[in-house]
Amino acid sequence: MLYHLLYPLRDAFFGFNVFRYITFRSAGAVLTALIVSFLLGPSMIAWLRRLKVGQQVRDDGPKTHLSKQGTPTMGGLLIIAALVSSVLLWSDLTNKYVWVVLFATLAFGGIGFWDDYLKVVKKRSTGLRAYQKFGLQVAASLVVGLFLYHFSGDRTATFLSVPFMKSLLIDLGWFYLPFVAVVIVGSSNAVNLTDGLDGLAIGLVGIAAAANAVIVYLGGNKIIADYLKILYISGSGELVIFCGAMIGASLGFLWYNTHPAEVFMGDVGSLSLGGALGTLAVVTKHELILIVVGGIFVMETVSVALQVASYKLRGKRIFRMAPIHHHFEQIGWPESKVIVRFWIIGIILALISIGSLKLR
């Protein structure tokens, strides 16, 4: 909005010329999302308390988590409010990719909100049934895939770039649509599984958003993309503003979600953020790098899959508890130690993912 209002006035006042720069607007997006979080956070947390939408803690979980019972959840509404308002304020709203990622964020957020509403307001133990949740997620992902395939005008939409390979591009053809669904739905649910400790998931999302900001900026600049031998997607550079808004919203929510948490994000937050990360990867053609950037999310998901498979096939558990962050709690690590060490690993993986752009 500011871009459309102020940039045209650059001839009247040269200072408005700064709005042409993605770096300036992305910095503004970070600060705006952070300020919105600080302004809305206390009143939203108080509102959630009045509604009595408290977290339900499993009896078979870590005993240290019993004190979290009743902590307000659905705080993801704060994340979405800060993220979306910041993107709308600082982005070029004629950019199609901005609207694609916003659609995915809001669609997955809506699914998460419905699930949370059924669980914490209607007191249904399971929320949405599995087939309902996954069906809606797949449908939203396919809308994204169909748009990119048929209406984006990008002739490389169905191509898959391979990290560390300079010129290897795989044309997925008709398999592109189910591939998009796997990436976005998988990313969304991976973040959801990771959201089990105070600040863990939102901290990792902020780290992933920062890495994505660098990757998107480089891939959206034709000169740099040609130099690095990475696929250039015209117009995708505008998504750096979205990444900036996600960083600001993550930091703002972390202020309230850090241990001991005043509020939890709920499915409305985790599903929307995971869906946004997956859609960013699909749009910018860095789907495989997402596995590295979100390595902790992948590890959490794999730990659950292995635990379930081992118990069903062998009648034995591999981990003391899954997802794996609970395993480390069960062997004696304090919650804060698990969180910070996972953040450190997330930063290392983010740096590796950025470095992979040069090692081609």
VOBA-1610 file (N, C-alpha, C; in pm, whole numbers, padded with zeros to 5 digits, always signed):
BEGIN
Met+00082-00120+00000Met+00000+00000+00000Met+00087+00126+00000Leu+00188+00129+00090Leu+00277+00244+00093Leu+00354+00258-00038Tyr+00389+00142-00097Tyr+00461+00144-00225Tyr+00377+00215-00331His+00248+00187-00336His+00161+00246-00437His+00128+00391-00405Leu+00125+00426-00277Leu+00090+00563-00238Leu+00208+00659-00248Leu+00325+00614-00206Leu+00438+00706-00190Leu+00541+00701-00304Tyr+00563+00582-00360Tyr+00664+00574-00466Tyr+00630+00661-00587Pro+00503+00673-00628Pro+00471+00761-00741Pro+00503+00908-00713Leu+00524+00945-00587Leu+00553+01084-00552Leu+00703+01115-00552Arg+00784+01021-00604Arg+00929+01039-00601Arg+00976+01161-00678Asp+00902+01202-00780Asp+00942+01320-00857Asp+00919+01448-00777Ala+00819+01444-00689Ala+00792+01561-00605Ala+00890+01568-00489Phe+00928+01453-00436Phe+01025+01448-00327Phe+01111+01324-00346Phe+01241+01345-00370Phe+01330+01235-00408Phe+01340+01129-00299Gly+01308+01164-00172Gly+01318+01068-00063Gly+01227+00948-00080Phe+01117+00966-00151Phe+01024+00855-00171Phe+01079+00749-00266Asn+01194+00779-00328Asn+01255+00683-00418Asn+01300+00556-00346Val+01316+00565-00212Val+01362+00448-00136Val+01259+00334-00142Phe+01135+00366-00176Phe+01032+00263-00179Phe+01048+00168-00299Arg+01137+00201-00389Arg+01162+00110-00500Arg+01249-00008-00457Tyr+01319+00008-00345Tyr+01415-00093-00302Tyr+01349-00198-00214Ile+01365-00322-00255Ile+01309-00434-00179Ile+01370-00442-00041Thr+01500-00412-00029Thr+01567-00420+00100Thr+01507-00321+00200Phe+01476-00199+00154Phe+01417-00099+00242Phe+01278-00143+00288Arg+01199-00191+00192Arg+01061-00230+00227Arg+01058-00356+00312Ser+01154-00446+00293Ser+01157-00567+00377Ser+01195-00531+00522Ala+01285-00434+00538Ala+01318-00388+00674Ala+01195-00324+00739Gly+01122-00246+00659Gly+00998-00187+00711Gly+00897-00292+00749Ala+00893-00401+00672Ala+00799-00510+00701Ala+00834-00580+00832Val+00963-00600+00857Val+01006-00661+00982Val+00959-00577+01101Leu+00989-00448+01095Leu+00956-00359+01207Leu+00805-00345+01225Thr+00733-00336+01114Thr+00587-00321+01122Thr+00523-00442+01188Ala+00561-00562+01144Ala+00505-00684+01203Ala+00540-00693+01352Leu+00661-00651+01386Leu+00704-00654+01526Leu+00621-00557+01610Ile+00600-00436+01557Ile+00523-00334+01630Ile+00377-00378+01646Val+00319-00433+01540Val+00180-00480+01547Val+00167-00589+01654Ser+00267-00677+01661Ser+00265-00783+01762Ser+00267-00725+01902Phe+00353-00626+01923Phe+00362-00564+02055Phe+00236-00487+02092Leu+00174-00424+01992Leu+00053-00345+02019Leu-00068-00434+02046Leu-00081-00543+01970Leu-00199-00627+01981Leu-00183-00741+02081Gly-00058-00778+02110Gly-00032-00897+02191Gly-00103-00899+02325Pro-00082-00799+02412Pro-00144-00805+02546Pro-00296-00814+02543Ser-00359-00733+02456Ser-00505-00735+02451Ser-00557-00866+02392Met-00484-00923+02294Met-00529-01049+02235Met-00515-01163+02335Ile-00406-01165+02411Ile-00387-01269+02512Ile-00496-01259+02618Ala-00527-01135+02661Ala-00634-01115+02760Ala-00768-01160+02704Trp-00792-01133+02577Trp-00917-01174+02511Trp-00928-01326+02507Leu-00819-01394+02474Leu-00819-01540+02470Leu-00843-01599+02608Arg-00788-01532+02710Arg-00812-01579+02847Arg-00959-01566+02884Arg-01019-01454+02845Arg-01162-01434+02875Arg-01248-01539+02806Leu-01207-01579+02686Leu-01282-01681+02613Leu-01256-01821+02668Lys-01153-01832+02755Lys-01116-01960+02816Lys-01079-02065+02712Val-01004-02020+02611Val-00956-02114+02510Val-00817-02160+02551Gly-00812-02244+02654Gly-00686-02288+02711Gly-00634-02416+02649Gln-00503-02432+02654Gln-00436-02551+02604Gln-00472-02673+02687Gln-00501-02785+02620Gln-00526-02912+02689Gln-00397-02994+02685Val-00346-03031+02800Val-00219-03104+02808Val-00248-03253+02828Arg-00181-03337+02748Arg-00199-03482+02757Arg-00146-03535+02889Asp-00221-03630+02947Asp-00179-03692+03074Asp-00054-03777+03057Asp-00034-03831+02934Asp+00081-03919+02912Asp+00204-03843+02863Gly+00198-03711+02863Gly+00311-03631+02821Gly+00408-03606+02934Pro+00513-03528+02909Pro+00609-03494+03015Pro+00538-03427+03132Lys+00572-03467+03252Lys+00505-03415+03371Lys+00528-03265+03389Thr+00641-03217+03338Thr+00671-03074+03350Thr+00574-02988+03270His+00498-03051+03178His+00405-02976+03094His+00268-02957+03159Leu+00246-03024+03272Leu+00114-03014+03335Leu+00084-02872+03380Ser+00189-02795+03409Ser+00169-02655+03451Ser+00121-02567+03336Lys+00132-02617+03211Lys+00089-02540+03095Lys-00062-02550+03072Gln-00127-02638+03145Gln-00271-02658+03130Gln-00345-02525+03145Gly-00429-02494+03047Gly-00509-02373+03053Gly-00444-02250+02994Thr-00316-02258+02955Thr-00251-02142+02891Thr-00325-02110+02761Pro-00356-01984+02737Pro-00432-01950+02615Pro-00365-02001+02489Thr-00445-02053+02399Thr-00394-02099+02270Thr-00464-02020+02159Met-00442-02058+02035Met-00493-01986+01918Met-00425-01850+01903Gly-00306-01836+01963Gly-00228-01713+01949Gly-00177-01692+01808Gly-00191-01793+01723Gly-00153-01777+01583Gly-00231-01665+01515Leu-00347-01629+01571Leu-00422-01516+01517Leu-00340-01388+01524Leu-00260-01375+01628Leu-00171-01259+01641Leu-00064-01262+01532Ile-00009-01380+01508Ile+00094-01394+01404Ile+00038-01356+01268Ile-00080-01408+01236Ile-00141-01380+01105Ile-00174-01231+01092Ala-00227-01170+01200Ala-00260-01028+01195Ala-00136-00944+01168Ala-00026-00974+01237Ala+00098-00898+01219Ala+00157-00923+01080Leu+00157-01048+01038Leu+00216-01085+00909Leu+00139-01023+00793Val+00010-01044+00789Val-00071-00998+00676Val-00075-00846+00668Ser-00093-00778+00780Ser-00098-00631+00779Ser+00034-00573+00729Ser+00145-00632+00770Ser+00275-00583+00727Ser+00297-00606+00578Val+00259-00723+00529Val+00274-00753+00386Val+00189-00657+00302Leu+00066-00634+00343Leu-00022-00544+00268Leu+00030-00401+00269Leu+00097-00363+00376Leu+00145-00226+00389Leu+00269-00200+00303Trp+00357-00298+00292Trp+00487-00274+00230Trp+00507-00339+00093Ser+00421-00430+00052Ser+00444-00503-00073Ser+00388-00430-00194Asp+00440-00468-00311Asp+00380-00428-00437Asp+00260-00521-00459Leu+00141-00468-00441Leu+00021-00552-00442Leu-00022-00594-00581Thr+00053-00553-00683Thr+00025-00602-00818Thr+00105-00729-00847Asn+00189-00771-00752Asn+00272-00889-00771Asn+00191-01015-00742Lys+00183-01104-00840Lys+00098-01223-00827Lys+00148-01318-00719Tyr+00280-01324-00701Tyr+00334-01419-00604Tyr+00302-01379-00460Val+00292-01249-00436Val+00253-01204-00302Val+00116-01258-00266Trp+00023-01253-00362Trp-00113-01300-00335Trp-00120-01452-00325Val-00034-01522-00399Val-00031-01668-00388Val+00011-01711-00248Val+00117-01650-00195Val+00165-01688-00062Val+00068-01641+00046Leu+00007-01525+00028Leu-00095-01480+00123Leu-00214-01575+00124Phe-00255-01620+00005Phe-00367-01716-00002Phe-00334-01842+00076Ala-00215-01897+00055Ala-00177-02020+00125Ala-00174-01998+00276Thr-00119-01885+00319Thr-00112-01855+00461Thr-00251-01848+00524Leu-00341-01777+00459Leu-00475-01759+00514Leu-00558-01887+00502Ala-00539-01961+00393Ala-00614-02086+00376Ala-00575-02188+00483Phe-00445-02206+00503Phe-00401-02301+00605Phe-00430-02249+00745Gly-00425-02117+00760Gly-00463-02059+00889Gly-00610-02083+00919Gly-00695-02074+00815Gly-00837-02100+00832Gly-00865-02244+00872Ile-00790-02337+00812Ile-00806-02478+00847Ile-00764-02500+00993Gly-00652-02438+01031Gly-00605-02450+01168Gly-00700-02388+01267Phe-00759-02273+01230Phe-00855-02206+01317Phe-00977-02296+01341Trp-01026-02356+01235Trp-01142-02446+01248Trp-01110-02563+01340Asp-00989-02618+01323Asp-00947-02731+01406Asp-00937-02688+01552Asp-00873-02573+01577Asp-00862-02522+01713Asp-00998-02492+01774Tyr-01085-02433+01693Tyr-01217-02396+01742Tyr-01294-02519+01791Leu-01287-02626+01715Leu-01357-02748+01753Leu-01297-02808+01881Lys-01165-02797+01896Lys-01099-02858+02011Lys-01114-02777+02139Val-01090-02646+02131Val-01084-02567+02255Val-01212-02491+02286Val-01297-02469+02186Val-01424-02399+02210Val-01538-02499+02220Lys-01548-02588+02120Lys-01652-02689+02120Lys-01616-02813+02202Lys-01488-02816+02249Lys-01442-02924+02338Lys-01448-03062+02273Arg-01428-03066+02140Arg-01417-03195+02073Arg-01274-03244+02087Ser-01256-03366+02129Ser-01122-03416+02162Ser-01028-03419+02042Thr-01082-03440+01923Thr-00995-03457+01805Thr-00999-03339+01709Gly-01085-03242+01730Gly-01095-03133+01634Gly-01145-03185+01501Leu-01088-03135+01393Leu-01122-03188+01260Leu-01077-03332+01250Arg-01154-03413+01182Arg-01111-03550+01156Arg-00994-03546+01057Ala-00911-03650+01062Ala-00788-03651+00982Ala-00818-03632+00833Tyr-00920-03700+00784Tyr-00949-03691+00641Tyr-00999-03551+00604Gln-01068-03485+00698Gln-01114-03349+00672Gln-00997-03252+00667Lys-00909-03262+00766Lys-00794-03170+00773Lys-00703-03187+00651Phe-00666-03312+00622Phe-00576-03335+00510Phe-00643-03305+00377Gly-00772-03335+00367Gly-00844-03305+00244Gly-00845-03157+00214Leu-00871-03076+00315Leu-00871-02931+00297Leu-00731-02879+00265Gln-00630-02935+00331Gln-00493-02893+00304Gln-00451-02926+00161Val-00486-03045+00117Val-00453-03084-00021Val-00525-02994-00121Ala-00653-02963-00094Ala-00730-02878-00183Ala-00666-02739-00195Ala-00627-02681-00080Ala-00563-02549-00082Ala-00430-02553-00158Ser-00354-02661-00138Ser-00226-02675-00207Ser-00244-02689-00358Leu-00346-02763-00398Leu-00372-02780-00541Leu-00414-02650-00608Val-00485-02564-00533Val-00519-02431-00587Val-00391-02354-00618Val-00295-02358-00525Val-00166-02293-00547Val-00096-02353-00669Gly-00091-02485-00674Gly-00025-02553-00785Gly-00089-02523-00918Leu-00223-02523-00923Leu-00294-02496-01048Leu-00269-02353-01096Phe-00264-02259-01002Phe-00236-02121-01042Phe-00095-02109-01101Leu+00003-02166-01032Leu+00140-02156-01080Leu+00158-02227-01213Tyr+00083-02336-01232Tyr+00097-02416-01354Tyr+00028-02351-01474His-00092-02298-01451His-00172-02251-01564His-00174-02099-01583Phe-00161-02024-01473Phe-00187-01880-01484Phe-00068-01791-01449Ser+00039-01846-01399Ser+00150-01761-01356Ser+00230-01706-01474Gly+00224-01776-01589Gly+00303-01732-01703Gly+00449-01772-01693Asp+00484-01849-01592Asp+00622-01894-01572Asp+00641-02027-01644Arg+00724-02027-01746Arg+00745-02148-01826Arg+00826-02254-01751Thr+00891-02213-01642Thr+00970-02309-01564Thr+00893-02357-01441Ala+00763-02332-01437Ala+00684-02364-01318Ala+00696-02510-01277Thr+00702-02601-01372Thr+00704-02743-01340Thr+00845-02798-01319Phe+00945-02711-01325Phe+01083-02756-01311Phe+01121-02769-01163Leu+01204-02867-01136Leu+01257-02889-01003Leu+01408-02870-01009Ser+01459-02773-00932Ser+01604-02751-00928Ser+01664-02836-00817Val+01785-02884-00841Val+01852-02975-00748Val+01971-02903-00685Pro+01975-02894-00552Pro+02088-02828-00485Pro+02221-02891-00522Phe+02326-02809-00531Phe+02463-02850-00560Phe+02482-02893-00706Met+02378-02884-00789Met+02389-02918-00931Met+02365-02791-01014Lys+02463-02751-01093Lys+02456-02623-01162Lys+02344-02616-01265Ser+02328-02718-01343Ser+02234-02707-01454Ser+02128-02816-01456Leu+02116-02890-01347Leu+02020-03000-01345Leu+01882-02947-01307Leu+01792-02946-01406Leu+01653-02908-01384Leu+01566-03023-01431Ile+01478-03070-01345Ile+01392-03184-01377Ile+01252-03133-01403Asp+01201-03158-01522Asp+01064-03118-01556Asp+00968-03225-01503Leu+00891-03188-01404Leu+00801-03284-01339Leu+00676-03312-01420Gly+00645-03226-01517Gly+00527-03247-01601Gly+00399-03255-01518Trp+00319-03355-01545Trp+00190-03370-01477Trp+00207-03401-01328Phe+00325-03452-01289Phe+00349-03485-01149Phe+00369-03360-01064Tyr+00377-03243-01129Tyr+00400-03118-01057Tyr+00292-03091-00953Leu+00166-03113-00987Leu+00056-03081-00895Leu+00060-03165-00768Pro+00070-03298-00776Pro+00081-03374-00651Pro+00210-03341-00575Phe+00315-03306-00647Phe+00440-03269-00581Phe+00421-03142-00497Val+00351-03044-00553Val+00321-02920-00480Val+00242-02952-00353Ala+00145-03040-00365Ala+00063-03077-00250Ala+00148-03142-00141Val+00239-03230-00180Val+00325-03297-00083Val+00414-03195-00011Val+00471-03102-00086Val+00563-03004-00027Val+00489-02913+00072Ile+00376-02856+00030Ile+00306-02758+00114Ile+00239-02825+00232Val+00169-02936+00207Val+00102-03007+00318Val+00205-03064+00415Gly+00313-03119+00360Gly+00418-03173+00446Gly+00482-03066+00532Ser+00511-02950+00472Ser+00570-02839+00547Ser+00476-02790+00656Ser+00349-02777+00624Ser+00251-02728+00720Ser+00242-02820+00842Asn+00233-02948+00818Asn+00217-03043+00929Asn+00348-03065+01004Ala+00462-03045+00937Ala+00590-03057+01006Ala+00606-02948+01111Val+00568-02825+01077Val+00573-02717+01175Val+00475-02745+01288Asn+00359-02799+01254Asn+00259-02832+01355Asn+00312-02933+01455Leu+00383-03035+01409Leu+00439-03137+01498Leu+00550-03081+01586Thr+00621-02980+01535Thr+00732-02922+01609Thr+00685-02830+01720Asp+00561-02783+01710Asp+00509-02687+01807Asp+00466-02758+01935Gly+00568-02798+02015Gly+00537-02869+02139Gly+00609-02815+02260Leu+00703-02721+02238Leu+00777-02658+02347Leu+00768-02507+02334Asp+00780-02437+02444Asp+00766-02292+02443Asp+00872-02227+02353Gly+00825-02163+02246Gly+00915-02089+02159Gly+00989-02172+02056Leu+00980-02304+02063Leu+01059-02388+01972Leu+01020-02366+01827Ala+00894-02386+01793Ala+00852-02378+01653Ala+00864-02236+01598Ile+00821-02135+01675Ile+00823-01999+01623Ile+00966-01950+01605Gly+01058-01992+01692Gly+01198-01956+01674Gly+01255-02016+01547Leu+01223-02143+01522Leu+01272-02210+01401Leu+01208-02150+01275Val+01082-02109+01284Val+01017-02044+01171Val+01087-01912+01140Gly+01121-01835+01243Gly+01193-01710+01221Gly+01327-01733+01154Ile+01399-01837+01197Ile+01528-01871+01136Ile+01509-01910+00990Ala+01409-01994+00964Ala+01381-02037+00826Ala+01339-01918+00739Ala+01262-01826+00796Ala+01219-01708+00721Ala+01338-01621+00684Ala+01433-01607+00777Ala+01553-01527+00748Ala+01635-01591+00636Ala+01652-01724+00642Ala+01724-01793+00535Ala+01651-01779+00402Asn+01518-01791+00406Asn+01440-01776+00284Asn+01450-01635+00228Ala+01459-01534+00314Ala+01473-01396+00267Ala+01597-01382+00180Val+01708-01442+00225Val+01832-01437+00148Val+01818-01514+00017Ile+01764-01634+00026Ile+01750-01720-00092Ile+01657-01656-00195Val+01544-01602-00148Val+01447-01540-00239Val+01507-01415-00303Tyr+01580-01336-00226Tyr+01641-01215-00282Tyr+01740-01250-00393Leu+01824-01349-00368Leu+01924-01387-00467Leu+01858-01445-00593Gly+01756-01529-00573Gly+01689-01590-00687Gly+01599-01494-00763Gly+01560-01383-00698Gly+01474-01285-00763Gly+01549-01174-00832Asn+01682-01178-00823Asn+01767-01079-00890Asn+01836-01147-01008Lys+01804-01102-01129Lys+01851-01173-01249Lys+02003-01180-01257Ile+02071-01071-01225Ile+02217-01067-01235Ile+02279-01166-01137Ile+02234-01162-01012Ile+02289-01252-00910Ile+02252-01397-00941Ala+02128-01419-00984Ala+02084-01556-01015Ala+02167-01616-01128Asp+02196-01536-01230Asp+02279-01584-01341Asp+02421-01616-01294Tyr+02472-01531-01205Tyr+02608-01552-01154Tyr+02615-01681-01071Leu+02513-01703-00988Leu+02512-01821-00901Leu+02462-01948-00972Lys+02415-01932-01095Lys+02362-02045-01172Lys+02239-02106-01105Ile+02153-02018-01051Ile+02028-02066-00994Ile+01913-02016-01079Leu+01800-02082-01067Leu+01685-02050-01150Leu+01629-01913-01113Tyr+01619-01825-01212Tyr+01565-01691-01188Tyr+01414-01692-01213Ile+01339-01646-01114Ile+01194-01637-01125Ile+01157-01488-01123Ser+01117-01436-01237Ser+01086-01294-01248Ser+00972-01256-01152Gly+00994-01155-01071Gly+00892-01106-00979Gly+00895-01171-00843Ser+00971-01280-00828Ser+00972-01351-00700Ser+01047-01274-00591Gly+01131-01179-00632Gly+01206-01102-00534Gly+01116-01025-00438Glu+00994-00993-00481Glu+00901-00921-00396Glu+00865-01000-00271Leu+00886-01131-00275Leu+00854-01215-00160Leu+00953-01196-00044Val+01061-01121-00068Val+01150-01088+00043Val+01073-01008+00148Ile+00979-00924+00102Ile+00897-00847+00196Ile+00812-00941+00280Phe+00758-01044+00218Phe+00680-01143+00293Phe+00769-01211+00398Cys+00891-01249+00357Cys+00983-01313+00452Cys+01015-01218+00568Gly+01035-01090+00535Gly+01061-00992+00639Gly+00946-00981+00737Ala+00824-00978+00685Ala+00706-00972+00771Ala+00697-01097+00859Met+00735-01212+00803Met+00732-01336+00881Met+00836-01333+00993Ile+00953-01274+00964Ile+01055-01261+01068Ile+01003-01173+01181Gly+00946-01057+01145Gly+00894-00966+01247Gly+00781-01027+01328Ala+00690-01097+01260Ala+00578-01161+01330Ala+00628-01273+01421Ser+00731-01344+01378Ser+00788-01452+01461Ser+00854-01395+01586Leu+00933-01288+01569Leu+00998-01227+01684Leu+00893-01169+01781Gly+00791-01107+01725Gly+00686-01049+01808Gly+00612-01155+01888Phe+00581-01267+01824Phe+00510-01374+01896Phe+00602-01442+01996Leu+00729-01455+01961Leu+00826-01518+02053Leu+00835-01441+02184Trp+00811-01310+02179Trp+00813-01227+02300Trp+00716-01282+02405Tyr+00602-01333+02358Tyr+00499-01384+02448Tyr+00503-01537+02462Asn+00568-01603+02365Asn+00568-01749+02362Asn+00693-01810+02423Thr+00793-01723+02455Thr+00915-01777+02515Thr+00887-01836+02652His+00969-01930+02695His+00948-02005+02819His+00957-01915+02942Pro+00861-01920+03034Pro+00733-01992+03026Pro+00631-01914+02944Ala+00567-01981+02852Ala+00482-01916+02753Ala+00357-01855+02815Glu+00323-01736+02766Glu+00197-01671+02803Glu+00085-01712+02708Val+00122-01761+02589Val+00024-01798+02488Val+00088-01899+02393Phe+00006-01988+02338Phe+00051-02083+02236Phe-00010-02046+02102Met+00057-02082+01995Met+00007-02044+01863Met-00111-02129+01816Gly-00120-02253+01861Gly-00227-02341+01815Gly-00209-02379+01669Asp-00302-02458+01618Asp-00296-02501+01479Asp-00313-02384+01383Val-00387-02281+01424Val-00406-02165+01337Val-00272-02099+01306Gly-00178-02106+01399Gly-00046-02049+01374Gly+00047-02145+01305Ser+00057-02268+01355Ser+00154-02362+01301Ser+00121-02404+01158Leu-00006-02431+01130Leu-00043-02472+00994Leu-00024-02358+00894Ser-00056-02235+00934Ser-00042-02121+00842Ser+00105-02093+00813Leu+00190-02096+00915Leu+00332-02069+00895Leu+00399-02179+00813Gly+00365-02304+00842Gly+00419-02414+00764Gly+00374-02409+00619Gly+00246-02375+00599Gly+00196-02361+00462Gly+00265-02249+00388Ala+00295-02140+00458Ala+00365-02027+00396Ala+00506-02066+00355Leu+00578-02137+00443Leu+00714-02180+00409Leu+00714-02275+00290Gly+00620-02367+00287Gly+00611-02460+00174Gly+00579-02389+00044Thr+00490-02291+00049Thr+00452-02218-00072Thr+00568-02131-00121Leu+00642-02069-00029Leu+00761-01994-00068Leu+00859-02083-00145Ala+00879-02204-00095Ala+00971-02297-00161Ala+00922-02335-00300Val+00791-02356-00314Val+00735-02395-00443Val+00746-02280-00544Val+00712-02160-00501Val+00715-02045-00591Val+00856-02016-00640Thr+00954-02024-00548Thr+01091-01986-00583Thr+01174-02104-00634Lys+01113-02221-00646Lys+01178-02341-00700Lys+01293-02390-00612His+01276-02380-00480His+01376-02430-00387His+01313-02533-00293Glu+01235-02622-00352Glu+01165-02721-00271Glu+01261-02814-00196Leu+01371-02854-00263Leu+01463-02946-00198Leu+01549-02875-00093Ile+01577-02746-00115Ile+01650-02670-00013Ile+01566-02655+00112Leu+01434-02657+00096Leu+01345-02649+00213Leu+01372-02761+00311Ile+01412-02877+00259Ile+01443-02990+00347Ile+01560-02957+00438Val+01656-02878+00385Val+01772-02838+00465Val+01735-02724+00558Val+01671-02621+00503Val+01631-02504+00585Val+01544-02549+00702Gly+01450-02637+00674Gly+01359-02687+00777Gly+01400-02823+00829Gly+01531-02845+00842Gly+01580-02976+00882Gly+01524-03024+01015Ile+01506-02933+01111Ile+01449-02971+01240Ile+01304-03015+01223Phe+01230-02943+01139Phe+01091-02982+01113Phe+01086-03122+01051Val+01179-03148+00960Val+01185-03280+00896Val+01218-03387+01001Met+01314-03358+01086Met+01355-03453+01190Met+01239-03485+01284Glu+01163-03383+01321Glu+01048-03405+01409Glu+00945-03495+01342Thr+00919-03470+01214Thr+00820-03549+01141Thr+00865-03694+01125Val+00992-03711+01089Val+01047-03846+01071Val+01044-03923+01203Ser+01070-03855+01314Ser+01069-03922+01444Ser+00931-03978+01476Val+00827-03903+01440Val+00690-03950+01463Val+00660-04070+01374Ala+00699-04060+01245Ala+00674-04170+01151Ala+00746-04297+01195Leu+00871-04285+01237Leu+00948-04402+01282Leu+00889-04462+01408Gln+00846-04375+01499Gln+00788-04423+01625Gln+00661-04504+01600Val+00574-04449+01515Val+00448-04517+01485Val+00474-04648+01412Ala+00563-04644+01311Ala+00592-04765+01233Ala+00654-04873+01321Ser+00748-04834+01407Ser+00815-04932+01493Ser+00716-04996+01591Tyr+00628-04915+01646Tyr+00532-04968+01744Tyr+00433-05063+01678Lys+00390-05028+01556Lys+00292-05113+01488Lys+00355-05242+01436Leu+00480-05236+01390Leu+00543-05352+01330Leu+00613-05441+01432Arg+00674-05377+01535Arg+00754-05453+01631Arg+00698-05451+01772Gly+00601-05364+01795Gly+00547-05350+01930Gly+00641-05279+02025Lys+00743-05213+01970Lys+00841-05141+02051Lys+00856-04998+02001Arg+00891-04909+02093Arg+00914-04769+02057Arg+01063-04743+02040Ile+01098-04660+01942Ile+01238-04622+01921Ile+01278-04513+02020Phe+01189-04416+02037Phe+01216-04303+02125Phe+01130-04316+02251Arg+01172-04252+02356Arg+01092-04254+02478Arg+00958-04185+02457Met+00960-04084+02369Met+00837-04016+02333Met+00861-03940+02204Ala+00762-03933+02118Ala+00772-03858+01992Ala+00664-03748+01993Pro+00691-03635+01922Pro+00809-03600+01844Pro+00937-03597+01929Ile+01049-03589+01859Ile+01177-03615+01924Ile+01215-03512+02029His+01156-03392+02024His+01189-03295+02130His+01143-03346+02267His+01034-03424+02268His+00989-03482+02396His+01082-03594+02442His+01146-03662+02347His+01242-03768+02384His+01355-03708+02467Phe+01406-03594+02422Phe+01516-03531+02495Phe+01471-03481+02632Glu+01347-03437+02641Glu+01294-03401+02774Glu+01290-03523+02865Gln+01249-03637+02810Gln+01232-03759+02891Gln+01366-03814+02938Ile+01475-03784+02866Ile+01606-03832+02912Ile+01674-03732+03004Gly+01604-03623+03036Gly+01655-03534+03139Gly+01696-03395+03097Trp+01685-03362+02967Trp+01721-03227+02925Trp+01611-03129+02969Pro+01647-03017+03030Pro+01546-02914+03060Pro+01486-02861+02930Glu+01361-02817+02939Glu+01292-02768+02819Glu+01370-02657+02750Ser+01423-02563+02826Ser+01496-02451+02765Ser+01620-02498+02691Lys+01686-02604+02740Lys+01805-02656+02673Lys+01769-02720+02539Val+01659-02794+02536Val+01614-02855+02410Val+01586-02745+02308Ile+01516-02641+02351Ile+01477-02533+02260Ile+01598-02464+02201Val+01690-02420+02285Val+01806-02344+02237Val+01896-02430+02150Arg+01914-02556+02186Arg+02000-02643+02105Arg+01937-02672+01969Phe+01806-02686+01965Phe+01738-02703+01837Phe+01748-02575+01754Trp+01739-02460+01817Trp+01758-02334+01745Trp+01898-02327+01684Ile+01999-02367+01761Ile+02138-02364+01711Ile+02151-02452+01588Ile+02094-02571+01595Ile+02098-02661+01479Ile+02024-02597+01361Gly+01911-02531+01390Gly+01836-02464+01285Gly+01917-02355+01217Ile+01994-02280+01294Ile+02080-02174+01236Ile+02187-02236+01148Ile+02249-02345+01195Ile+02352-02413+01116Ile+02294-02461+00983Leu+02176-02521+00988Leu+02112-02571+00866Leu+02076-02456+00772Ala+02034-02343+00829Ala+02001-02226+00747Ala+02125-02177+00673Leu+02239-02175+00741Leu+02364-02131+00678Leu+02407-02228+00568Ile+02389-02358+00594Ile+02422-02458+00492Ile+02334-02439+00368Ser+02205-02410+00390Ser+02114-02393+00277Ser+02152-02272+00193Ile+02193-02164+00258Ile+02237-02045+00184Ile+02368-02075+00111Gly+02459-02145+00177Gly+02586-02181+00114Gly+02570-02272-00006Ser+02464-02351-00007Ser+02442-02443-00120Ser+02418-02368-00251Leu+02376-02242-00243Leu+02353-02164-00365Leu+02484-02136-00438Lys+02593-02124-00363Lys+02723-02099-00425Lys+02791-02227-00469Leu+02769-02335-00393Leu+02835-02462-00423Leu+02760-02536-00531Arg+02768-02485-00653Arg+02696-02546-00765Arg+02789-02561-00884
//
